[in-house]
């Protein structure tokens, strides 16, 4: 794993550049894919923002119809709401994220996973 270098402010800048048209969709997707492939993000919220940016660029409607600025903005806005929740209380956000993650696991793995995340004693 490389040293994380993708911060939320850097990712916000890429989202904003895509929204205002100063970069092309392909360039933003390439940037996101590079960071995703090298595990170079500082936290789970940034990881999620990279995934959303990458997914946006991979969706058929985006490729077929070109850039839909309203839809890009809505994707960005949704992610920024997550960022705000994280920045308001990182510990609470991380606990809630871990709980959601654990709840999605098969039943026979949940207790062990919950213990590893410190969700149970």
Backbone atoms as SQL, in Angstrom:
CREATE TABLE atoms (id INTEGER PRIMARY KEY, chain TEXT, resi INTEGER, resn TEXT, atom TEXT, x REAL, y REAL, z REAL);
INSERT INTO atoms VALUES
  (1, 'A', 1, 'UNK', 'N', 0.850, -1.187, 0.000),
  (2, 'A', 1, 'UNK', 'CA', 0.000, 0.000, 0.000),
  (3, 'A', 1, 'UNK', 'C', 0.888, 1.240, 0.000),
  (4, 'A', 2, 'UNK', 'N', 0.577, 2.160, -0.867),
  (5, 'A', 2, 'UNK', 'CA', 1.348, 3.396, -0.934),
  (6, 'A', 2, 'UNK', 'C', 0.874, 4.361, 0.153),
  (7, 'A', 3, 'UNK', 'N', 1.676, 5.363, 0.385),
  (8, 'A', 3, 'UNK', 'CA', 1.301, 6.404, 1.340),
  (9, 'A', 3, 'UNK', 'C', 0.118, 7.191, 0.761),
  (10, 'A', 4, 'UNK', 'N', -0.954, 7.369, 1.535),
  (11, 'A', 4, 'UNK', 'CA', -2.118, 8.103, 1.006),
  (12, 'A', 4, 'UNK', 'C', -1.756, 9.516, 0.588),
  (13, 'A', 5, 'UNK', 'N', -2.270, 9.910, -0.584),
  (14, 'A', 5, 'UNK', 'CA', -2.009, 11.276, -1.035),
  (15, 'A', 5, 'UNK', 'C', -3.264, 11.993, -1.508),
  (16, 'A', 6, 'UNK', 'N', -4.392, 11.301, -1.512),
  (17, 'A', 6, 'UNK', 'CA', -5.622, 11.924, -1.978),
  (18, 'A', 6, 'UNK', 'C', -6.423, 12.410, -0.778),
  (19, 'A', 7, 'UNK', 'N', -6.568, 13.704, -0.685),
  (20, 'A', 7, 'UNK', 'CA', -7.309, 14.312, 0.410),
  (21, 'A', 7, 'UNK', 'C', -8.685, 14.747, -0.075),
  (22, 'A', 8, 'UNK', 'N', -9.581, 15.009, 0.867),
  (23, 'A', 8, 'UNK', 'CA', -10.902, 15.505, 0.488),
  (24, 'A', 8, 'UNK', 'C', -10.813, 16.819, -0.283),
  (25, 'A', 9, 'UNK', 'N', -9.976, 17.787, 0.146),
  (26, 'A', 9, 'UNK', 'CA', -9.890, 19.025, -0.646),
  (27, 'A', 9, 'UNK', 'C', -9.414, 18.780, -2.088),
  (28, 'A', 10, 'UNK', 'N', -8.469, 17.865, -2.283),
  (29, 'A', 10, 'UNK', 'CA', -8.010, 17.560, -3.647),
  (30, 'A', 10, 'UNK', 'C', -9.149, 16.953, -4.460),
  (31, 'A', 11, 'UNK', 'N', -9.878, 16.038, -3.856),
  (32, 'A', 11, 'UNK', 'CA', -10.991, 15.396, -4.548),
  (33, 'A', 11, 'UNK', 'C', -12.099, 16.404, -4.850),
  (34, 'A', 12, 'UNK', 'N', -12.374, 17.288, -3.909),
  (35, 'A', 12, 'UNK', 'CA', -13.363, 18.353, -4.171),
  (36, 'A', 12, 'UNK', 'C', -12.961, 19.165, -5.394),
  (37, 'A', 13, 'UNK', 'N', -11.674, 19.455, -5.498),
  (38, 'A', 13, 'UNK', 'CA', -11.186, 20.214, -6.644),
  (39, 'A', 13, 'UNK', 'C', -11.450, 19.517, -7.965),
  (40, 'A', 14, 'UNK', 'N', -11.268, 18.211, -7.996),
  (41, 'A', 14, 'UNK', 'CA', -11.543, 17.448, -9.219),
  (42, 'A', 14, 'UNK', 'C', -13.028, 17.437, -9.526),
  (43, 'A', 15, 'UNK', 'N', -13.857, 17.245, -8.505),
  (44, 'A', 15, 'UNK', 'CA', -15.310, 17.297, -8.717),
  (45, 'A', 15, 'UNK', 'C', -15.709, 18.665, -9.268),
  (46, 'A', 16, 'UNK', 'N', -15.200, 19.731, -8.643),
  (47, 'A', 16, 'UNK', 'CA', -15.555, 21.088, -9.081),
  (48, 'A', 16, 'UNK', 'C', -15.108, 21.336, -10.519),
  (49, 'A', 17, 'UNK', 'N', -13.910, 20.884, -10.862),
  (50, 'A', 17, 'UNK', 'CA', -13.409, 21.076, -12.229),
  (51, 'A', 17, 'UNK', 'C', -14.278, 20.334, -13.236),
  (52, 'A', 18, 'UNK', 'N', -14.763, 19.157, -12.861),
  (53, 'A', 18, 'UNK', 'CA', -15.659, 18.418, -13.744),
  (54, 'A', 18, 'UNK', 'C', -16.982, 19.156, -13.899),
  (55, 'A', 19, 'UNK', 'N', -17.507, 19.654, -12.808),
  (56, 'A', 19, 'UNK', 'CA', -18.782, 20.373, -12.837),
  (57, 'A', 19, 'UNK', 'C', -18.683, 21.653, -13.652),
  (58, 'A', 20, 'UNK', 'N', -17.600, 22.415, -13.466),
  (59, 'A', 20, 'UNK', 'CA', -17.505, 23.689, -14.187),
  (60, 'A', 20, 'UNK', 'C', -16.921, 23.546, -15.595),
  (61, 'A', 21, 'UNK', 'N', -16.575, 22.313, -15.972),
  (62, 'A', 21, 'UNK', 'CA', -16.149, 22.058, -17.341),
  (63, 'A', 21, 'UNK', 'C', -14.695, 22.324, -17.650),
  (64, 'A', 22, 'UNK', 'N', -13.861, 22.537, -16.638),
  (65, 'A', 22, 'UNK', 'CA', -12.444, 22.790, -16.908),
  (66, 'A', 22, 'UNK', 'C', -11.658, 21.503, -17.148),
  (67, 'A', 23, 'UNK', 'N', -12.249, 20.339, -16.839),
  (68, 'A', 23, 'UNK', 'CA', -11.637, 19.063, -17.201),
  (69, 'A', 23, 'UNK', 'C', -12.692, 18.165, -17.843),
  (70, 'A', 24, 'UNK', 'N', -12.229, 17.240, -18.628),
  (71, 'A', 24, 'UNK', 'CA', -13.108, 16.279, -19.287),
  (72, 'A', 24, 'UNK', 'C', -13.402, 15.117, -18.348),
  (73, 'A', 25, 'UNK', 'N', -14.533, 14.463, -18.586),
  (74, 'A', 25, 'UNK', 'CA', -14.948, 13.310, -17.795),
  (75, 'A', 25, 'UNK', 'C', -13.850, 12.247, -17.773),
  (76, 'A', 26, 'UNK', 'N', -13.261, 11.962, -18.928),
  (77, 'A', 26, 'UNK', 'CA', -12.248, 10.914, -19.020),
  (78, 'A', 26, 'UNK', 'C', -11.047, 11.217, -18.138),
  (79, 'A', 27, 'UNK', 'N', -10.649, 12.461, -18.088),
  (80, 'A', 27, 'UNK', 'CA', -9.487, 12.839, -17.270),
  (81, 'A', 27, 'UNK', 'C', -9.801, 12.665, -15.782),
  (82, 'A', 28, 'UNK', 'N', -10.997, 13.061, -15.367),
  (83, 'A', 28, 'UNK', 'CA', -11.386, 12.904, -13.964),
  (84, 'A', 28, 'UNK', 'C', -11.464, 11.426, -13.591),
  (85, 'A', 29, 'UNK', 'N', -12.018, 10.617, -14.483),
  (86, 'A', 29, 'UNK', 'CA', -12.130, 9.182, -14.226),
  (87, 'A', 29, 'UNK', 'C', -10.740, 8.554, -14.148),
  (88, 'A', 30, 'UNK', 'N', -9.848, 8.917, -15.065),
  (89, 'A', 30, 'UNK', 'CA', -8.482, 8.386, -15.023),
  (90, 'A', 30, 'UNK', 'C', -7.807, 8.730, -13.698),
  (91, 'A', 31, 'UNK', 'N', -7.976, 9.961, -13.247),
  (92, 'A', 31, 'UNK', 'CA', -7.387, 10.398, -11.986),
  (93, 'A', 31, 'UNK', 'C', -7.942, 9.569, -10.831),
  (94, 'A', 32, 'UNK', 'N', -9.267, 9.400, -10.794),
  (95, 'A', 32, 'UNK', 'CA', -9.894, 8.617, -9.723),
  (96, 'A', 32, 'UNK', 'C', -9.440, 7.161, -9.773),
  (97, 'A', 33, 'UNK', 'N', -9.403, 6.582, -10.962),
  (98, 'A', 33, 'UNK', 'CA', -8.994, 5.181, -11.100),
  (99, 'A', 33, 'UNK', 'C', -7.564, 4.967, -10.625),
  (100, 'A', 34, 'UNK', 'N', -6.691, 5.898, -10.937),
  (101, 'A', 34, 'UNK', 'CA', -5.296, 5.771, -10.503),
  (102, 'A', 34, 'UNK', 'C', -5.216, 5.736, -8.979),
  (103, 'A', 35, 'UNK', 'N', -5.958, 6.607, -8.322),
  (104, 'A', 35, 'UNK', 'CA', -5.928, 6.639, -6.858),
  (105, 'A', 35, 'UNK', 'C', -6.580, 5.405, -6.251),
  (106, 'A', 36, 'UNK', 'N', -7.644, 4.934, -6.859),
  (107, 'A', 36, 'UNK', 'CA', -8.304, 3.723, -6.369),
  (108, 'A', 36, 'UNK', 'C', -7.404, 2.504, -6.529),
  (109, 'A', 37, 'UNK', 'N', -6.674, 2.437, -7.622),
  (110, 'A', 37, 'UNK', 'CA', -5.827, 1.263, -7.869),
  (111, 'A', 37, 'UNK', 'C', -4.588, 1.230, -6.988),
  (112, 'A', 38, 'UNK', 'N', -4.225, 2.371, -6.407),
  (113, 'A', 38, 'UNK', 'CA', -3.027, 2.413, -5.560),
  (114, 'A', 38, 'UNK', 'C', -3.349, 2.638, -4.083),
  (115, 'A', 39, 'UNK', 'N', -4.646, 2.544, -3.735),
  (116, 'A', 39, 'UNK', 'CA', -5.063, 2.748, -2.337),
  (117, 'A', 39, 'UNK', 'C', -4.563, 4.074, -1.773),
  (118, 'A', 40, 'UNK', 'N', -4.563, 5.119, -2.579),
  (119, 'A', 40, 'UNK', 'CA', -3.989, 6.389, -2.123),
  (120, 'A', 40, 'UNK', 'C', -5.075, 7.390, -1.725),
  (121, 'A', 41, 'UNK', 'N', -5.762, 7.082, -0.633),
  (122, 'A', 41, 'UNK', 'CA', -6.725, 8.019, -0.064),
  (123, 'A', 41, 'UNK', 'C', -6.518, 8.041, 1.431),
  (124, 'A', 42, 'UNK', 'N', -6.940, 9.127, 2.054),
  (125, 'A', 42, 'UNK', 'CA', -6.637, 9.315, 3.472),
  (126, 'A', 42, 'UNK', 'C', -7.687, 8.744, 4.413),
  (127, 'A', 43, 'UNK', 'N', -8.902, 8.524, 3.922),
  (128, 'A', 43, 'UNK', 'CA', -9.959, 8.014, 4.802),
  (129, 'A', 43, 'UNK', 'C', -11.076, 7.409, 3.956),
  (130, 'A', 44, 'UNK', 'N', -12.019, 6.758, 4.604),
  (131, 'A', 44, 'UNK', 'CA', -13.097, 6.075, 3.895),
  (132, 'A', 44, 'UNK', 'C', -14.008, 7.049, 3.150),
  (133, 'A', 45, 'UNK', 'N', -14.215, 8.226, 3.679),
  (134, 'A', 45, 'UNK', 'CA', -15.067, 9.209, 3.001),
  (135, 'A', 45, 'UNK', 'C', -14.443, 9.617, 1.665),
  (136, 'A', 46, 'UNK', 'N', -13.148, 9.816, 1.659),
  (137, 'A', 46, 'UNK', 'CA', -12.453, 10.153, 0.419),
  (138, 'A', 46, 'UNK', 'C', -12.503, 8.974, -0.542),
  (139, 'A', 47, 'UNK', 'N', -12.330, 7.773, -0.022),
  (140, 'A', 47, 'UNK', 'CA', -12.437, 6.560, -0.839),
  (141, 'A', 47, 'UNK', 'C', -13.808, 6.501, -1.510),
  (142, 'A', 48, 'UNK', 'N', -14.853, 6.773, -0.757),
  (143, 'A', 48, 'UNK', 'CA', -16.201, 6.753, -1.329),
  (144, 'A', 48, 'UNK', 'C', -16.361, 7.812, -2.420),
  (145, 'A', 49, 'UNK', 'N', -15.811, 8.990, -2.198),
  (146, 'A', 49, 'UNK', 'CA', -15.886, 10.045, -3.211),
  (147, 'A', 49, 'UNK', 'C', -15.168, 9.662, -4.492),
  (148, 'A', 50, 'UNK', 'N', -14.028, 8.977, -4.353),
  (149, 'A', 50, 'UNK', 'CA', -13.308, 8.480, -5.527),
  (150, 'A', 50, 'UNK', 'C', -14.127, 7.428, -6.263),
  (151, 'A', 51, 'UNK', 'N', -14.750, 6.540, -5.508),
  (152, 'A', 51, 'UNK', 'CA', -15.573, 5.502, -6.128),
  (153, 'A', 51, 'UNK', 'C', -16.745, 6.117, -6.903),
  (154, 'A', 52, 'UNK', 'N', -17.381, 7.105, -6.306),
  (155, 'A', 52, 'UNK', 'CA', -18.521, 7.749, -6.969),
  (156, 'A', 52, 'UNK', 'C', -18.064, 8.445, -8.251),
  (157, 'A', 53, 'UNK', 'N', -16.942, 9.162, -8.171),
  (158, 'A', 53, 'UNK', 'CA', -16.415, 9.840, -9.359),
  (159, 'A', 53, 'UNK', 'C', -16.070, 8.820, -10.438),
  (160, 'A', 54, 'UNK', 'N', -15.424, 7.751, -10.060),
  (161, 'A', 54, 'UNK', 'CA', -15.081, 6.698, -11.015),
  (162, 'A', 54, 'UNK', 'C', -16.342, 6.058, -11.595),
  (163, 'A', 55, 'UNK', 'N', -17.292, 5.719, -10.749),
  (164, 'A', 55, 'UNK', 'CA', -18.529, 5.090, -11.213),
  (165, 'A', 55, 'UNK', 'C', -19.300, 6.014, -12.152),
  (166, 'A', 56, 'UNK', 'N', -19.328, 7.286, -11.822),
  (167, 'A', 56, 'UNK', 'CA', -20.025, 8.253, -12.670),
  (168, 'A', 56, 'UNK', 'C', -19.491, 8.179, -14.099),
  (169, 'A', 57, 'UNK', 'N', -18.208, 8.138, -14.226),
  (170, 'A', 57, 'UNK', 'CA', -17.598, 8.124, -15.547),
  (171, 'A', 57, 'UNK', 'C', -17.743, 6.810, -16.282),
  (172, 'A', 58, 'UNK', 'N', -18.104, 5.757, -15.571),
  (173, 'A', 58, 'UNK', 'CA', -18.229, 4.444, -16.190),
  (174, 'A', 58, 'UNK', 'C', -19.653, 4.109, -16.607),
  (175, 'A', 59, 'UNK', 'N', -20.617, 4.892, -16.173),
  (176, 'A', 59, 'UNK', 'CA', -22.014, 4.573, -16.448),
  (177, 'A', 59, 'UNK', 'C', -22.352, 4.843, -17.909),
  (178, 'A', 60, 'UNK', 'N', -23.114, 3.941, -18.494),
  (179, 'A', 60, 'UNK', 'CA', -23.435, 4.031, -19.917),
  (180, 'A', 60, 'UNK', 'C', -24.146, 5.329, -20.277),
  (181, 'A', 61, 'UNK', 'N', -25.053, 5.798, -19.419),
  (182, 'A', 61, 'UNK', 'CA', -25.771, 7.027, -19.759),
  (183, 'A', 61, 'UNK', 'C', -24.818, 8.201, -19.877),
  (184, 'A', 62, 'UNK', 'N', -23.729, 8.190, -19.098),
  (185, 'A', 62, 'UNK', 'CA', -22.756, 9.274, -19.164),
  (186, 'A', 62, 'UNK', 'C', -21.994, 9.217, -20.473),
  (187, 'A', 63, 'UNK', 'N', -21.579, 8.031, -20.840),
  (188, 'A', 63, 'UNK', 'CA', -20.789, 7.862, -22.049),
  (189, 'A', 63, 'UNK', 'C', -21.647, 8.150, -23.279),
  (190, 'A', 64, 'UNK', 'N', -22.879, 7.644, -23.280),
  (191, 'A', 64, 'UNK', 'CA', -23.750, 7.788, -24.446),
  (192, 'A', 64, 'UNK', 'C', -24.245, 9.217, -24.631),
  (193, 'A', 65, 'UNK', 'N', -24.584, 9.888, -23.543),
  (194, 'A', 65, 'UNK', 'CA', -25.230, 11.194, -23.671),
  (195, 'A', 65, 'UNK', 'C', -24.308, 12.372, -23.395),
  (196, 'A', 66, 'UNK', 'N', -23.095, 12.098, -22.990),
  (197, 'A', 66, 'UNK', 'CA', -22.192, 13.185, -22.653),
  (198, 'A', 66, 'UNK', 'C', -22.389, 13.624, -21.212),
  (199, 'A', 67, 'UNK', 'N', -21.728, 14.678, -20.841),
  (200, 'A', 67, 'UNK', 'CA', -21.738, 15.141, -19.461),
  (201, 'A', 67, 'UNK', 'C', -23.060, 15.804, -19.110),
  (202, 'A', 68, 'UNK', 'N', -23.702, 15.304, -18.094),
  (203, 'A', 68, 'UNK', 'CA', -24.936, 15.880, -17.570),
  (204, 'A', 68, 'UNK', 'C', -24.557, 16.621, -16.292),
  (205, 'A', 69, 'UNK', 'N', -24.380, 17.938, -16.400),
  (206, 'A', 69, 'UNK', 'CA', -23.884, 18.726, -15.271),
  (207, 'A', 69, 'UNK', 'C', -24.813, 18.656, -14.065),
  (208, 'A', 70, 'UNK', 'N', -26.113, 18.595, -14.292),
  (209, 'A', 70, 'UNK', 'CA', -27.038, 18.490, -13.163),
  (210, 'A', 70, 'UNK', 'C', -26.826, 17.185, -12.406),
  (211, 'A', 71, 'UNK', 'N', -26.670, 16.112, -13.145),
  (212, 'A', 71, 'UNK', 'CA', -26.483, 14.809, -12.489),
  (213, 'A', 71, 'UNK', 'C', -25.130, 14.754, -11.777),
  (214, 'A', 72, 'UNK', 'N', -24.085, 15.303, -12.380),
  (215, 'A', 72, 'UNK', 'CA', -22.775, 15.361, -11.739),
  (216, 'A', 72, 'UNK', 'C', -22.887, 16.148, -10.443),
  (217, 'A', 73, 'UNK', 'N', -23.560, 17.283, -10.510),
  (218, 'A', 73, 'UNK', 'CA', -23.703, 18.107, -9.316),
  (219, 'A', 73, 'UNK', 'C', -24.439, 17.358, -8.214),
  (220, 'A', 74, 'UNK', 'N', -25.500, 16.624, -8.563),
  (221, 'A', 74, 'UNK', 'CA', -26.246, 15.860, -7.559),
  (222, 'A', 74, 'UNK', 'C', -25.394, 14.766, -6.931),
  (223, 'A', 75, 'UNK', 'N', -24.577, 14.095, -7.727),
  (224, 'A', 75, 'UNK', 'CA', -23.662, 13.076, -7.190),
  (225, 'A', 75, 'UNK', 'C', -22.672, 13.731, -6.213),
  (226, 'A', 76, 'UNK', 'N', -22.143, 14.866, -6.634),
  (227, 'A', 76, 'UNK', 'CA', -21.200, 15.609, -5.795),
  (228, 'A', 76, 'UNK', 'C', -21.877, 16.083, -4.510),
  (229, 'A', 77, 'UNK', 'N', -23.076, 16.622, -4.634),
  (230, 'A', 77, 'UNK', 'CA', -23.805, 17.128, -3.478),
  (231, 'A', 77, 'UNK', 'C', -24.062, 16.012, -2.463),
  (232, 'A', 78, 'UNK', 'N', -24.486, 14.839, -2.947),
  (233, 'A', 78, 'UNK', 'CA', -24.709, 13.703, -2.052),
  (234, 'A', 78, 'UNK', 'C', -23.435, 13.332, -1.312),
  (235, 'A', 79, 'UNK', 'N', -22.323, 13.308, -2.035),
  (236, 'A', 79, 'UNK', 'CA', -21.053, 12.989, -1.390),
  (237, 'A', 79, 'UNK', 'C', -20.669, 14.064, -0.376),
  (238, 'A', 80, 'UNK', 'N', -20.907, 15.327, -0.713),
  (239, 'A', 80, 'UNK', 'CA', -20.570, 16.407, 0.219),
  (240, 'A', 80, 'UNK', 'C', -21.397, 16.329, 1.503),
  (241, 'A', 81, 'UNK', 'N', -22.619, 15.835, 1.428),
  (242, 'A', 81, 'UNK', 'CA', -23.405, 15.616, 2.646),
  (243, 'A', 81, 'UNK', 'C', -22.728, 14.572, 3.529),
  (244, 'A', 82, 'UNK', 'N', -22.200, 13.521, 2.918),
  (245, 'A', 82, 'UNK', 'CA', -21.455, 12.509, 3.665),
  (246, 'A', 82, 'UNK', 'C', -20.194, 13.118, 4.277),
  (247, 'A', 83, 'UNK', 'N', -19.496, 13.932, 3.493),
  (248, 'A', 83, 'UNK', 'CA', -18.295, 14.607, 3.996),
  (249, 'A', 83, 'UNK', 'C', -18.635, 15.454, 5.218),
  (250, 'A', 84, 'UNK', 'N', -19.729, 16.197, 5.148),
  (251, 'A', 84, 'UNK', 'CA', -20.115, 17.057, 6.268),
  (252, 'A', 84, 'UNK', 'C', -20.395, 16.232, 7.520),
  (253, 'A', 85, 'UNK', 'N', -21.103, 15.122, 7.364),
  (254, 'A', 85, 'UNK', 'CA', -21.365, 14.246, 8.511),
  (255, 'A', 85, 'UNK', 'C', -20.058, 13.730, 9.103),
  (256, 'A', 86, 'UNK', 'N', -19.135, 13.347, 8.243),
  (257, 'A', 86, 'UNK', 'CA', -17.838, 12.858, 8.709),
  (258, 'A', 86, 'UNK', 'C', -17.073, 13.955, 9.437),
  (259, 'A', 87, 'UNK', 'N', -17.022, 15.132, 8.844),
  (260, 'A', 87, 'UNK', 'CA', -16.248, 16.220, 9.438),
  (261, 'A', 87, 'UNK', 'C', -16.867, 16.722, 10.738),
  (262, 'A', 88, 'UNK', 'N', -18.179, 16.611, 10.880),
  (263, 'A', 88, 'UNK', 'CA', -18.839, 17.004, 12.130),
  (264, 'A', 88, 'UNK', 'C', -18.435, 16.102, 13.288),
  (265, 'A', 89, 'UNK', 'N', -18.291, 14.792, 13.027),
  (266, 'A', 89, 'UNK', 'CA', -17.942, 13.844, 14.085),
  (267, 'A', 89, 'UNK', 'C', -17.340, 12.588, 13.453),
  (268, 'A', 90, 'UNK', 'N', -16.030, 12.620, 13.168),
  (269, 'A', 90, 'UNK', 'CA', -15.398, 11.485, 12.490),
  (270, 'A', 90, 'UNK', 'C', -15.564, 10.154, 13.232),
  (271, 'A', 91, 'UNK', 'N', -15.459, 10.167, 14.541),
  (272, 'A', 91, 'UNK', 'CA', -15.576, 8.919, 15.299),
  (273, 'A', 91, 'UNK', 'C', -16.975, 8.322, 15.162),
  (274, 'A', 92, 'UNK', 'N', -18.005, 9.157, 15.273),
  (275, 'A', 92, 'UNK', 'CA', -19.375, 8.663, 15.136),
  (276, 'A', 92, 'UNK', 'C', -19.625, 8.168, 13.713),
  (277, 'A', 93, 'UNK', 'N', -19.111, 8.884, 12.713),
  (278, 'A', 93, 'UNK', 'CA', -19.288, 8.450, 11.325),
  (279, 'A', 93, 'UNK', 'C', -18.625, 7.096, 11.101),
  (280, 'A', 94, 'UNK', 'N', -17.392, 6.943, 11.609),
  (281, 'A', 94, 'UNK', 'CA', -16.675, 5.675, 11.442),
  (282, 'A', 94, 'UNK', 'C', -17.396, 4.521, 12.135),
  (283, 'A', 95, 'UNK', 'N', -17.955, 4.762, 13.317),
  (284, 'A', 95, 'UNK', 'CA', -18.723, 3.704, 14.009),
  (285, 'A', 95, 'UNK', 'C', -19.955, 3.314, 13.197),
  (286, 'A', 96, 'UNK', 'N', -20.675, 4.321, 12.686),
  (287, 'A', 96, 'UNK', 'CA', -21.873, 4.042, 11.888),
  (288, 'A', 96, 'UNK', 'C', -21.498, 3.302, 10.601),
  (289, 'A', 97, 'UNK', 'N', -20.400, 3.687, 9.986),
  (290, 'A', 97, 'UNK', 'CA', -19.940, 3.002, 8.782),
  (291, 'A', 97, 'UNK', 'C', -19.602, 1.542, 9.100),
  (292, 'A', 98, 'UNK', 'N', -18.882, 1.327, 10.196),
  (293, 'A', 98, 'UNK', 'CA', -18.519, -0.042, 10.584),
  (294, 'A', 98, 'UNK', 'C', -19.768, -0.873, 10.865),
  (295, 'A', 99, 'UNK', 'N', -20.753, -0.282, 11.531),
  (296, 'A', 99, 'UNK', 'CA', -22.007, -1.007, 11.802),
  (297, 'A', 99, 'UNK', 'C', -22.716, -1.399, 10.504),
  (298, 'A', 100, 'UNK', 'N', -22.780, -0.464, 9.551),
  (299, 'A', 100, 'UNK', 'CA', -23.413, -0.781, 8.258),
  (300, 'A', 100, 'UNK', 'C', -22.649, -1.883, 7.534),
  (301, 'A', 101, 'UNK', 'N', -21.335, -1.807, 7.593),
  (302, 'A', 101, 'UNK', 'CA', -20.507, -2.816, 6.949),
  (303, 'A', 101, 'UNK', 'C', -20.746, -4.189, 7.579),
  (304, 'A', 102, 'UNK', 'N', -20.703, -4.244, 8.889),
  (305, 'A', 102, 'UNK', 'CA', -20.889, -5.508, 9.605),
  (306, 'A', 102, 'UNK', 'C', -22.287, -6.068, 9.346),
  (307, 'A', 103, 'UNK', 'N', -23.300, -5.221, 9.334),
  (308, 'A', 103, 'UNK', 'CA', -24.671, -5.706, 9.135),
  (309, 'A', 103, 'UNK', 'C', -24.869, -6.329, 7.759),
  (310, 'A', 104, 'UNK', 'N', -24.034, -5.992, 6.806),
  (311, 'A', 104, 'UNK', 'CA', -24.138, -6.557, 5.474),
  (312, 'A', 104, 'UNK', 'C', -23.403, -7.876, 5.294),
  (313, 'A', 105, 'UNK', 'N', -22.680, -8.296, 6.314),
  (314, 'A', 105, 'UNK', 'CA', -21.939, -9.551, 6.231),
  (315, 'A', 105, 'UNK', 'C', -22.843, -10.744, 6.491),
  (316, 'A', 106, 'UNK', 'N', -22.436, -11.911, 6.029),
  (317, 'A', 106, 'UNK', 'CA', -23.194, -13.120, 6.384),
  (318, 'A', 106, 'UNK', 'C', -23.230, -13.282, 7.903),
  (319, 'A', 107, 'UNK', 'N', -24.323, -13.827, 8.401),
  (320, 'A', 107, 'UNK', 'CA', -24.553, -13.940, 9.853),
  (321, 'A', 107, 'UNK', 'C', -23.385, -14.572, 10.591),
  (322, 'A', 108, 'UNK', 'N', -22.778, -15.595, 10.021),
  (323, 'A', 108, 'UNK', 'CA', -21.706, -16.293, 10.738),
  (324, 'A', 108, 'UNK', 'C', -20.426, -15.466, 10.870),
  (325, 'A', 109, 'UNK', 'N', -20.331, -14.348, 10.191),
  (326, 'A', 109, 'UNK', 'CA', -19.144, -13.493, 10.285),
  (327, 'A', 109, 'UNK', 'C', -19.371, -12.228, 11.111),
  (328, 'A', 110, 'UNK', 'N', -20.607, -11.900, 11.392),
  (329, 'A', 110, 'UNK', 'CA', -20.915, -10.603, 12.006),
  (330, 'A', 110, 'UNK', 'C', -20.286, -10.401, 13.378),
  (331, 'A', 111, 'UNK', 'N', -20.383, -11.369, 14.261),
  (332, 'A', 111, 'UNK', 'CA', -19.877, -11.171, 15.627),
  (333, 'A', 111, 'UNK', 'C', -18.372, -10.938, 15.622),
  (334, 'A', 112, 'UNK', 'N', -17.664, -11.741, 14.878),
  (335, 'A', 112, 'UNK', 'CA', -16.197, -11.585, 14.820),
  (336, 'A', 112, 'UNK', 'C', -15.827, -10.228, 14.216),
  (337, 'A', 113, 'UNK', 'N', -16.527, -9.844, 13.127),
  (338, 'A', 113, 'UNK', 'CA', -16.249, -8.559, 12.498),
  (339, 'A', 113, 'UNK', 'C', -16.588, -7.395, 13.437),
  (340, 'A', 114, 'UNK', 'N', -17.717, -7.497, 14.115),
  (341, 'A', 114, 'UNK', 'CA', -18.117, -6.448, 15.059),
  (342, 'A', 114, 'UNK', 'C', -17.061, -6.292, 16.149),
  (343, 'A', 115, 'UNK', 'N', -16.553, -7.391, 16.650),
  (344, 'A', 115, 'UNK', 'CA', -15.510, -7.334, 17.684),
  (345, 'A', 115, 'UNK', 'C', -14.233, -6.692, 17.126),
  (346, 'A', 116, 'UNK', 'N', -13.883, -7.023, 15.878),
  (347, 'A', 116, 'UNK', 'CA', -12.664, -6.468, 15.310),
  (348, 'A', 116, 'UNK', 'C', -12.774, -4.955, 15.081),
  (349, 'A', 117, 'UNK', 'N', -13.984, -4.465, 14.871),
  (350, 'A', 117, 'UNK', 'CA', -14.208, -3.033, 14.715),
  (351, 'A', 117, 'UNK', 'C', -14.441, -2.335, 16.068),
  (352, 'A', 118, 'UNK', 'N', -14.417, -3.107, 17.147),
  (353, 'A', 118, 'UNK', 'CA', -14.637, -2.527, 18.462),
  (354, 'A', 118, 'UNK', 'C', -16.079, -2.173, 18.726),
  (355, 'A', 119, 'UNK', 'N', -17.009, -2.837, 18.026),
  (356, 'A', 119, 'UNK', 'CA', -18.414, -2.543, 18.205),
  (357, 'A', 119, 'UNK', 'C', -19.034, -3.341, 19.356),
  (358, 'A', 120, 'UNK', 'N', -18.356, -4.395, 19.797),
  (359, 'A', 120, 'UNK', 'CA', -18.777, -5.163, 20.966),
  (360, 'A', 120, 'UNK', 'C', -17.545, -5.477, 21.799),
  (361, 'A', 121, 'UNK', 'N', -17.758, -5.796, 23.033),
  (362, 'A', 121, 'UNK', 'CA', -16.628, -6.136, 23.916),
  (363, 'A', 121, 'UNK', 'C', -16.281, -7.599, 23.840);
